[in-house]
């Protein structure tokens, strides 16, 4: 059990660092990757993750704009992808107004680490957020 603690601490530190960076983010901020195993991945895998992160960020921005949900001036957008493994990933988005009120937030789990899986997750996230926005309160 003691052998697993350093790994857990690394995960917590990585998560806190990513969240701290996102708090200072702008509405057009790209998604951040949280992957505690990244340091052990090869250079090709790291490049693929970065490429997919850029692809997902651009697609999410496009989907939100298309749905009339793009973050406005002064809004703070927080987007992060948590890579649990090559099979399980989680895409998260939170947008807050300049006053700190949550405009919308959502999360989706995806299975698979391919362009298709990441894009499918982004589309599902945008769809879910749009449904939440349209739902009667």
C-alpha positions in Angstrom: 0.0 0.0 0.0 2.8 2.4 0.8 4.2 2.0 -2.7 1.0 3.5 -4.2 1.1 6.7 -2.1 3.7 8.6 -4.2 1.6 7.9 -7.3 -1.6 9.2 -5.5 0.3 12.3 -4.4 1.5 12.9 -8.0 -2.1 12.7 -9.2 -3.3 15.2 -6.6 -0.5 17.6 -7.3 -1.1 17.3 -11.1 -4.8 17.9 -10.6 -4.2 20.9 -8.3 -1.7 22.4 -10.7 -4.1 22.1 -13.7 -6.9 23.6 -11.7 -4.8 26.5 -10.6 -3.8 27.2 -14.2 -7.4 27.0 -15.3 -8.6 29.5 -12.7 -6.5 32.1 -14.4 -7.8 31.0 -17.8 -9.6 33.1 -20.4 -12.8 32.2 -22.2 -10.8 31.0 -25.2 -8.4 28.9 -23.1 -7.6 25.5 -24.6 -8.3 22.3 -22.7 -5.6 21.0 -20.3 -4.6 17.3 -20.0 -4.3 15.6 -16.6 -2.4 12.4 -17.0 -0.4 11.1 -14.1 1.3 8.5 -16.3 2.4 11.1 -18.9 6.0 11.1 -17.7 6.2 7.4 -18.5 4.8 7.7 -22.0 6.9 7.8 -25.1 7.4 11.0 -27.1 5.1 9.7 -29.8 2.3 9.1 -27.3 2.8 12.5 -25.8 2.6 14.2 -29.2 -0.6 12.3 -30.0 -2.1 13.4 -26.8 -1.2 17.0 -27.4 -2.6 16.8 -31.0 -5.9 15.3 -29.7 -6.1 17.9 -27.0 -5.8 20.7 -29.6 -8.3 18.9 -31.9 -10.8 18.5 -29.0 -10.3 22.1 -27.8 -11.0 23.5 -31.3 -14.0 21.3 -31.9 -15.5 22.1 -28.5 -15.1 25.9 -29.2 -16.8 25.4 -32.6 -19.6 23.4 -31.1 -20.4 25.9 -28.4 -20.3 28.8 -30.8 -22.6 26.9 -33.2 -25.1 26.3 -30.4 -24.9 30.0 -29.2 -23.2 29.0 -26.0 -19.7 30.4 -26.6 -18.2 32.0 -23.5 -18.6 35.8 -23.4 -16.2 38.6 -22.5 -15.1 38.3 -18.9 -16.2 34.6 -18.6 -13.7 32.1 -17.4 -13.7 28.8 -19.2 -12.2 25.7 -17.6 -11.7 22.7 -19.7 -9.7 19.6 -18.8 -9.3 16.1 -20.1 -8.4 13.5 -17.5 -6.7 10.5 -19.0 -7.3 7.6 -16.6 -5.9 5.1 -19.1 -5.8 4.6 -22.9 -9.3 3.2 -22.5 -10.9 5.6 -20.1 -10.9 9.4 -20.5 -13.0 12.1 -19.0 -13.7 15.5 -20.7 -14.9 18.3 -18.5 -16.0 21.9 -19.1 -17.1 24.7 -16.7 -17.8 28.3 -17.7 -18.3 31.0 -15.1 -19.3 34.6 -15.5 -17.0 37.4 -14.5 -19.0 37.6 -11.2 -18.3 34.0 -10.5 -21.7 32.5 -11.2 -21.6 29.2 -13.1 -23.1 29.6 -16.5 -22.8 25.9 -17.4 -20.7 22.8 -16.6 -20.6 19.3 -17.7 -18.6 16.1 -18.0 -18.5 13.1 -20.3 -16.6 9.8 -20.1 -15.3 8.3 -23.2 -13.9 4.9 -24.0 -10.9 4.8 -26.3 -8.0 7.0 -27.1 -8.7 7.8 -30.8 -9.6 11.0 -32.7 -13.0 9.6 -33.2 -13.6 8.9 -29.5 -12.4 12.3 -28.4 -14.6 14.1 -31.0 -17.6 11.9 -30.1 -17.0 12.9 -26.5 -16.8 16.6 -27.4 -20.0 16.5 -29.4 -21.8 14.6 -26.6 -20.6 17.2 -24.0 -21.8 20.1 -26.1 -25.1 18.3 -26.7 -25.6 17.6 -23.0 -24.8 21.3 -22.1 -27.3 22.5 -24.7 -30.0 20.2 -23.4 -29.4 21.4 -19.8 -29.6 25.0 -21.0 -32.9 24.4 -22.8 -34.5 22.4 -20.0 -37.3 24.1 -18.1 -36.3 25.1 -14.6 
